[in-house]
Amino acid sequence: MANVTIYSTPTCVYCKMAKEFLKSKNIPFTDHDVASDEKAREEMIQKTGQLGVPVIDVDGSIMVGFDKGHLQKLLGL
């Protein structure tokens, strides 16, 4: 099973869509709220160089935004 981390904010529609997709596929993930977690926000910026969310890290492969097809590919679905 892939190690999945998502960097999100509570008001981000695409973040919610990404998390719902992962839940629907029974894929465990770690969620970091970058609106309230400064350390996670800095970690996200180091990985992407930007503040856009969601940022999805699948075993070190970084995806900015929610692209269902690309995420399925990264997850091997």
Rosetta blueprint (number, residue, H / E / L):
1 M L
2 A L
3 N L
4 V E
5 T E
6 I E
7 Y E
8 S E
9 T L
10 P L
11 T L
12 C L
13 V H
14 Y H
15 C H
16 K H
17 M H
18 A H
19 K H
20 E H
21 F H
22 L H
23 K H
24 S H
25 K L
26 N L
27 I L
28 P L
29 F L
30 T E
31 D E
32 H E
33 D E
34 V L
35 A L
36 S L
37 D L
38 E H
39 K H
40 A H
41 R H
42 E H
43 E H
44 M H
45 I H
46 Q H
47 K H
48 T H
49 G L
50 Q L
51 L L
52 G L
53 V L
54 P L
55 V E
56 I E
57 D E
58 V E
59 D L
60 G L
61 S E
62 I E
63 M E
64 V E
65 G L
66 F L
67 D L
68 K H
69 G H
70 H H
71 L H
72 Q H
73 K H
74 L H
75 L H
76 G L
77 L L
